[in-house]
Every structure is written in C-alpha cells, then in structure tokens.
C-alpha cells in the first residue's frame, strides 16, 4: 500500500477489518456507515452520506431505507476509473489518487 494522503489512513484500517471479516466469516454483505471522507461532506453537505456499493439491488434497498429512517444517503458511482486511480506505482494499491499528489 502506498500512502499518498495521511488523512486517509482510517480507510486502510477499515479495509483491513472488512477484509479480515470477509475472510474469516464469509459474510454475504457488510455495511460501513462512517465519516471517513470529507469529500462526501463537501459534495453532499453535512446531513447526507455517500452510498457506495457493488450490488445495485442492495444499494437501492439501502437508499430507500435511508429515506424511511430519515438518515439519507445518496448513491455515488464506483467505476473502472476508480480502480485505475487506486493502482500503486510501487505497490498493488495507493490510498489516494496519484494525480492529486504528483
């Protein structure tokens, strides 16, 4: 892992915990509701969370439920470009978009 943004280290701990949980418990789904990124707050405001998922049907369910319990999320994309931006130069991954730090 290449560290390009030291403010983003919490994501690494979260990724480790989620990977460990998936490996050890073979869960079908995991939900993380956290404030690990200021970018969501900047984009969506302080009262709405970003919803990222690789399961569109589950994301739709979470979106509807979030409105029902008045804890709103807004769906945000995960694209192939996101994966390309996370590829490390000297490692498998980096924790920030390299173009922002080069």
Long-range contacts (C-beta under 8 A, 24 or more apart in sequence): 1-88, 1-91, 1-92, 1-93, 1-94, 1-95, 2-88, 2-89, 2-90, 2-91, 2-93, 2-94, 2-95, 3-94, 3-95, 4-94, 4-95, 4-96, 4-97, 4-98, 4-100, 4-101, 5-95, 5-96, 5-100, 5-101, 7-38, 8-36, 8-37, 8-95, 8-96, 9-95, 10-34, 10-36, 11-36, 11-37, 11-95, 12-95, 29-55, 29-58, 31-62, 40-76, 43-76, 44-74, 47-72, 48-72, 48-73, 48-74, 49-73, 49-74, 50-74, 50-76, 51-75, 51-76, 52-76, 52-78, 53-78, 54-78
